[in-house]
Amino acid sequence: MEPNNTNPNRASEVGEKVGRKIGETVNQIEREAEKLINYINSEVVPAVRQESTSGLRTAAQKLAEFADYLDDQKHKQGS
């Protein structure tokens, strides 16, 4: 059997280094997630609301036109 050359201090140092790196990475992910949420709230949501509003207005106009068409057809058949 070969002797165990593992240095407990070295393993501890590596563990601490990995722990710090994971902590830094988690912090960076949290910062990026916050930036993404802010972007969505400030840019995407208002644009979607605007487009939704425009879409609803267009749909309402088309429905009103269709209702008028149906009324016209009803009057033409009744005359």
N, C-alpha and C positions, 0 to 999 in steps of 0.2 A: 504494500500500500504506500502511496505517496503521502508525504506530510502535508497537512492542511496549511497552505500559505495565505489564508484569508486574514487580512488585518481588520479587526473590528473598528478601528478608528477610520480607516479608509472607507469601509462600508458605511459608516455613519456619515462621513463627509459626502459621499455620493448620494445617500438618501436625503440629506439636507439640501444638496444642490438640486436634486430632482424635485423635491418638495417646493423649493423656491421657484423653480421654473414653472411648475404646475400652477402655483399661486399667481405668478405673473401672467400666465396664459389665461387663467380664469378672469383676472382683472381686465385684461385686454378684451376678452369676449364680452364681458359685462359692459364695458365702455362702448364697444361697437354695437351691441344690441341696443343700448340707449340711443346712440346716434340713429340707428335704423328706425326705432320707434318714433323719435322726434321727426325724422324725415317723412315717415308715413303720415303722422298726424298733421304736419305742416304743409305737405305738398300733395300727397296722394289722396287723402280724405277730402280736402276741399275740391280737388279736380273731379273726383268721383261724384261728389254731391252736385257740382255744377252740371256735369254730364247727365246725371240722373234727372235733375230738374229740367234740363232741356229735353231729354227723352220723354219725360212725363207730359210736358207741354205739347210736344209733337204728337204723342199718342192721344192726348185729349182732343187736339184739333182734328186728327184723323177720325176719331170716334164720333165727334160732332158732325163731321162731313158725312160719315156713313149713316148716322141717324137721320140727317136731312135727306139723303138719298132714299133711305127706306120710307120716309114720310112721303116723298115725291112718288115713289112707286105705288104706295098704298093709295094715294089720291088719284093716280092715273088709272088704276084698276077699278076704283070706285066710281069713276066718272062715266 
